């Protein structure tokens, strides 16, 4: 038997009528099956009970040893009457009672008051189960929301830590770049000052030793080109924004002088940059800053391109 049939049998309906109610309604809902039974009570009263199988558990209407007819089974522990062996087994399983006997009493159908009482009990049980289910679902939803919030907080914390680390790296990198730019400018200025003093000493006839040496000696170029037959270089310097600077330099002035001039006169923004030529294409690096322009093949007229590093 299904749970709905078992419950209807426990309420006092026969197994056949309980199964018929479930079959007619097509549902296991006790409330629906109960309503159907109550609304078809008169029809069911006229409907004969289906015959029991040969091994049916309902007692046959036969005389007892004392000559009385057995019409039901009785629970000796609680006094309840049952129409069939199935009802006895269901009651025993549910209540734990063990003592049953045959009885000549006929189990009477429930009165209207008893039916209402049983229906109220069923509704109370259904309501209790519904409340328990809703409370369980609410608790599960609350746990899911807590888990979601916790995961969101952990994700935000992880992102925050990652952003802090990246920001520290960016600040440290910017500091290094500024320091490198400062040192590069200092070297360029020192080199320019040294070259100026050297030219001044040369033209005034003073010995070259009187010119102060730069704090950092300039490295000699690995393979300088032979000196060209010109003393000045006219450079056109193309900036990153498309504008140009035009300036004349001495052929023996180092590339660092050009770099310093660009830094002091550029109008395309700040930031690290490189100098390069197009034809032939060459990107000048730090090792070229101290090499004279004529040795780099720049002159007597040349074009330099400023590119962001």
N, C-alpha and C positions, 0 to 999 in steps of 0.2 A: 504494500500500500504506500501511496505517496504521503507526504507530511500533511497535506490538506485533508486527505481522506481520513487519516489517523485522527486528526483534530476533530473532525465532524463526528466520527464514530465515538470519540471520547465525550462529545457533547450529548450523545444519545441518539444520533441518527444511525440508521442501519448502514452497513457497508455498501449495499447495492444503491441506496439513495445518495450516499455521499459520492460514490463513483459516478452516478448519473449526473449529479450537480456539476462535478468537475468536467465531465464530458460535454454537457450542454453549454456551460459557460466558456469552455476552452481556456481556462486559466487556473492557476494554483492559488489565486487570491482567496483567502478564507472569507473575507467580507463579501465578495461577489457571490461565491458559492452559497454562503449562508442566506443572502438576500434572495437568491433563486429558490432555495428550499422553502423559505418562508412564504414567498409569493405563489408557490405551486403546491401549497400544503394540501388543499382539497383534492387536486388531481392525484397526488401521491397516495392519499388515503384510499382511493378507489383502485390504485394500481397494485396488483398482486406482487408479492416478493418473488424474485426469480428463484427457481429451484436450486438447491444446493447440490454440489457434486457429491459423488459417493463418499469421498473422504472429507466432506465439509466439517467444519468445527462446530457449527451450531447444533445444539442438542435436539434430537428428534422428540416429537411429542409422544412419548411412550410412558407407560406406567413405571414408577419406581418399585423397588422390592416391596414397599408398603402399599402398592396399588395406586399411588399418586402419579400424576403426569409431570415430567420434567420439562419446564418451559424456559429455564435460563440457568446461567451460572452465577454464583454469588461469591464475592470476596469476603472470606471470614474475618479478614483483618480490619476492613472498613465498612462492610455491609453493602457495597454497591453491587448492582445487578448488571449482567452483560448478556447480550443475545447470542454471541458466537465465541468460539475459541480464539479467533483473531483478536477480538476485543479484550479477552482475558489476557492474552499474551502481551498486547500493547500496554494494558494497565499494569501488569506485573513488571514490565521493563521500565515503565515510567515511575512507578511508585515504590518498587522493591518489595511489594507484598508477595507472599508465597503460598498462602493458604486459600484454596478455592473449593467450592463444593457445588453439586447440582441443586437446583431449587425448583419448587413447583410454582413459584411466583412468576408472573409475567411482567417483563419490563415495560412499564407504561411510557408512552411518548411524553415528551416534555410539555409542561403547561406553558401558557403564554408568559407567565412570570418567570418561569425557569429559563425559557428561551431568551427573554430579555436579559436575564442575569448572565446567562452564558455569553450572549452577544456582547454585553458590557465588558465581561472579562476578556473576551477576544480583542475588543477594541482597545482596552487598556494595555494588553500585551503588545498589540501592534503599535500603539503610540509609544510605548516604552522602547521597543526595538527601533522605531523610527528616530526617536530622540537620541538613543545610543549611537545609531549610525550617523546621524547629523553631527553629534559631538565628536565622533571618531574622525569624520571627514573634515570637520573644522580644525581639529588638532593636527591632522596630517597637512592641511593647507597652511596652518601656522608654522609647522616645522619646515615645510618647503620654503616659505617666505623667509624664515630665519636663515635657512641655509643659503638662499639667494642673496640676502643682505650680507651675510658673512663672506660669501664668495666675492661680492661686489667690493666690499671693504678691502679684502686681501688684494684684489686686482688693483684698486686705487692706490693702496700702499706700495705695491710693487712698482706701479707706473711712476709714483712720486719719487721713490728711491732711484729708479732708473733715470728720471729727468734730472735729479740732483747730481748724480754722477756725471751725466753728460754735460750739465752746466759747468761743473768744476773742471772737466776736461777742456771745455771751450774757453773758460777764463784763463786756465793755465797756458793753453795754446796761444791765446791773444797776448798774454804777458811775454811769452817767448818771442813771438813775432815782433812786438814792440821793442824788446831788448835787442833783437837782431837788427832791426831797422836803425835803432839808435847807434849801435856799434858800427854798422855799415856807413852811416852818415858821418860819424866821427872819423872813420878811416879815410873817407873821401875828402873831408875837409882838411885833414892833416896832410894828405897827399897833395891836394891843391896848394896848400900853404907852402909845402916843401918845394913844389915845382916853381911857384912864384919867387921864392927866395933864391932858388937856384938860378932862374933867369936873371933876376936882379943882380946877383953876384957876378954872373957871366958878363952882362953888359957894362957893369961898373968897374970891372977889372979886379974885384975882390976875390980872394981864394974861395973855392966852393965849400971848404971845411967850415967857414963861418956860418953857413946856413944851418939852422937847427934841424936835427933829424926827427922824423916822425916817431911816435911812440912805438908803432908797429912797423918794422921795415917791410917795404913792398917787395913781394917775391918777383924774381926775374921771370919773364915769359919763357916758356919752354923752347919755342922755336919762333923768334920774332922775324917778321918779314924785313927785307932790306929797305932802307929808307928811300922814300920817293923824292922826286925832284920838285916838291912844293912845300911851302911853309905854312899855309893856312888851309883849313877844311871848311867848306860851307855845307852845313847839315840841315836837311828838312826832316823834322821829327813829327811823325803822325801819331796823334793821341788816340785813345780808345773810343772817344766820342766822335771821331771823324775830323776834328780840327787839327791844325798843324802849327808847329813852332819852327821858326827859321833862325839859326844862330851860327856865327862864325867862331871857330876854335882854332887854336894852333895845331899844326900837324903833329907836334910832339906831345901834346896834352893827352893824358890818359883817358880812357873811356869813362872812368869814374867822374871826371869833370862834366861830361855830358849827362851822366846819370843824376848828378847833383843839380844841374841846371833844370832837368826835367822835374825833379822833385819840387824845386822852388817855383816853377812857373806853370806847372800843369793845371788845367781847368776841367779835367774830366774826373775829378774825385780823388780820393786817397786810397791807399792800399798798396800791397807789394806788386811789383811789375817787373817785366823783363824787357830787354832791348833786342831787336832782331832785324835782319835784313831779308829782303825777298829774293833777290837774284844776285848771287846764289843765296839760297835760304840758309841762314845761320842764326842760332839763338845764343847770345853772349851770356856766359855764366860768370860767377865771382872770380874765376881765374883770369878773365879777360879785363877786369876793371882797371888794373894797373898797367895795361899795355897801351902804348901810344896809338893814336888814331891812324897814323900812317902805316904802322906795323900791322894793323888790323885790316888794311886795304880800304880804309874809308877816306876818300879824297880824290881829287880836290873838291868834288861835289858828290854827296851821297845822301841816301834816304834811310832813316832808321824808323822802325815801327815799335810802338809801345804796346805790349800785350800784358794782360793781367796774369799774375802768377797763381 
